[in-house]
């Protein structure tokens, strides 16, 4: 007999997360504590429950630009090393409690320099926080592996210096590079020298593309910049035609993405908040999974989207009727697409993911 899919059983299943922003996943009480410690005065309330709802409601605007406004507060309280260590350690603990066994957590170091921290100090503080978190998780008998992605903000200059930072720290836990921020008006081709440098250094990178902007963003990210993965990528559905009789025709870009198995880092709840989709039922993830694109499921920003990876899975189960086999498929897709070595990816799949899901279906 297969184990019923419930909130509790989904939470206990091994999961893999590729798209999670450090500054979008703070605990509300931590935001309040850090604001008090640092003298930050921008919060609307010091009640943790009310503050969590404020972040969610602010994100439910249907606009990526408005959605990003909440980060002024989280970044505002993450301007010293102690704060960065705490936030990173708690992120690891929260993910492990949600059943995540591997996560790539991303952030933009340049957002935490307001009080004089150097980029190197920021990276080292976050890595220390991740180490502390992993140690705490191990003491509870759980196992989690964290990889770090360093982001450049696409509306700013200096992408190359962040890429160089990612390469410099890649033997200390930084597994890749990303560009984040508003897509419209800031195409990835602004940083062709950055992506050429990363390729020359045999470094991994993903690019936010196809979230708030359409197919040109995806095309540039892949064909001009050489992105290995697409952050969100929901607008690839614009290159897929579904006829009234159910016949599906893929355009050349969609075919290329599927044929090359380019991973899509899909974040369903976040996409509803930013207007990239109107409902879970109408979210492109349903069609793209059916067509067997390399779909992965992610949280994006757990605080702003008021979600966990388990709650994202639960919404998909409720909407599309997915079973344990489907959840394992999403999870293996993500692990195959991770920016760590092949041997380690295979080990996590064979030692944690497959046995974990087998226990629910045996």
Helices and strands as residue ranges (DSSP letters): H 7-12, E 15-21, G 22-24, H 28-38, H 48-59, H 64-67, G 68-70, H 71-76, H 81-97, E 100-107, G 109-112, H 119-139, E 145-153, H 159-168, G 170-172, E 174-180, G 188-191, H 192-200, E 206-209, H 215-219, I 220-224, E 229-232, G 234-239, E 240-242, E 248-250, H 252-259, E 263-266, H 268-274, H 285-290, E 295-297, H 309-320, H 324-336, H 342-348, I 349-353, H 354-361
